[in-house]
Amino acid sequence: MRRPSVEPDTISIHFVQQALHAGVRSRVPLDQVLEQAAIPRHFLDEPLSRVSPRQFGELWRQIALHLGDEFFALGPRPAKPGTYALLCQALLSSESLHVALKRLCRYTGLVFEGQHASLEVNEHTATLRLQDDQARTTPFAHATYFMMAYGLACWLIARRIPILSCGLGGHAPGFEAEYKVMFCEQLAFGAQDGTLVMPASMLTQPVLQSAESLRLYLQRAPDVFLVKYRNTDSIAGQVRTRLRHIRPVDWPDLHAMSASLNMAQATFRRRLDSEGTTFQAIKDHLRRDMAITALREDRASIEQIAHDIGFAEAPAFHRAFKKWTGMRPSDYRRGTLEKSQRDGP
């Protein structure tokens, strides 16, 4: 049986809504930006909708193009397109992650007016701290900064950096779990300063990238840092990783999965519950992400896709996809195909 391609994760419409906050909507051609990103406008009114990393990455690029700002107009002064590439080039010559993060802190003060970054190191931890002169009602500004900084840091040393804890200003009622998937389980909202805490031992890691690998990285940014280094340390993250390497029709049941993790079923359920999820929810979310990717990139029939991701009957898949995204599979594919035909090869 053919195995469908799988993107690491899809992205909640919450982040699209936050990217298109009032200050952005009033300054960009909204319909044009959404069309270029292949995001149906009615998704903005569907709280369960999801988009792919490619869609959100294209939205990011389109907003930056129209605003002349790579930071979604979240600061008093725009971060002009090209500033992130210049940062990457400046950090490339760092001999270690420690040096790279110190340079990142200096860059922050130069580019983001009203925001000041510092690196605080003790025996066991290193904390990237973001002091923000602007009061934040949502975590999006701090999350965006840390997504860019953390993704770049991981790429520079070619490995995922464990996040011990994270603090973000603002609140995200109903979407807290989305931020935890992005960063870590030990995440607090309403923080006065944004913080990202990692093991101090990581600071000695050497920078391994080159000018050639930077060129390839920038071709895929911001898509690559949105999902490549997401939280995988939790039990839910371990389950997702294991399931991605197994065909959905062969996925283990709860008993087999808990046994593979050397846990009793009750302990397995309790650990997942403490992380705000269930084994069934993890499987459903993975099927959702597989479906979105396959409908965008695969020319197989919808019936075949339904079968490949573990649905016995196509109607059940249609119902599930509508629940996940607010759209029928055929409509989602049609919108993607129309954009591909407009853009050409």
Phi, psi and omega in degrees: 000136179290137179263128181291151174292151185225122169280152184305318180196157167262175189238134181297145177299342177306318182288328174295314179300318180292322177296327181260045179294173189305321181294332178277314183303326183285351187237358179235153173287093192305310183298321180293317180297315179294322180295317179298327179272000181057040177250111179302137185299325183291348174301330182297338181258005181247101186297343180265359183295153180229151173231162179278162175303324179295318179297313181293322177299319178292322175301315179303312181296319181294318178296316179300321181296314184283327181271339191067036186209119180277001185240030172057030181056036181272351179238170181289342180231136183291145169268099190298145177307133183107344181292324179294319178297320178295322176300312180304316180296321181293324182279341185299330182274000179293140180278343181210167176298323180303311179296318181299317181290326176295320177293322177301319180298318178295320178300318182302313181294332180282324188263320185257098181297133180086001178237136184227126182250148177215156177244117182251124186237131170234196187299323188246334187231156172234126184244119171273114185250134178243110174268130189235121179289343184261129176291134183249129177270338176233161181281359193300319182296311180294320180296320180296315178301312183290328175300313181295313184292313184291316179300319178293319180298315178298317181296319183302321182259003175059039174199156178284131178269124177298136174258119182279322177197164182211142175231133181233140174287154179084176182227154182223070184306125178089348183237013181303321182298328179296320179289327179293322176297324182289322186245282183194168180289326181275072185238131180242144177252167180074021182285144177291316174245143172286138180221144174227115187252130181225166178295134179297333181298338181289340186295336181277354181297134181283152173284126189250355187274165183231174178299324180290316179292331175295319179301316179292321179298314182292333176294333183256354178280142005270000184308316189294319184276356177287329186228337189299323186248030180293167183299119177235007185278336183289168175299318178299320178296321178295320179295314179301317181298317181294317183293329181295340180263010180232139175299138182306325180293344181253009181301139180287159174277180185300319181298313182293321180293315179297322179295322180293337177263007180059045179231150169288153181303317182296320179294318179300313178299317183295320180294318178294321179298321179293338177265005175079028181212180177224165178298319179295320180297320178299315180296318179298318181293323177294318177299319177302312183292321176298318181296314181299316180295314182296320181292332178277326193243350189243138179265008177297157178293158178297325177297320179292319178299317179303316180293317183296329182263011168104013177265131180289330183225142181299320180302324178295322176295317178303315180295316181295318182294321177297322178293321182291319193238349185079010185219147175287150180305319181296321179291321178298314179295320182298317180296321179292318181295319180298320178294318180299321179291326178291319185285331181079182182291000000 
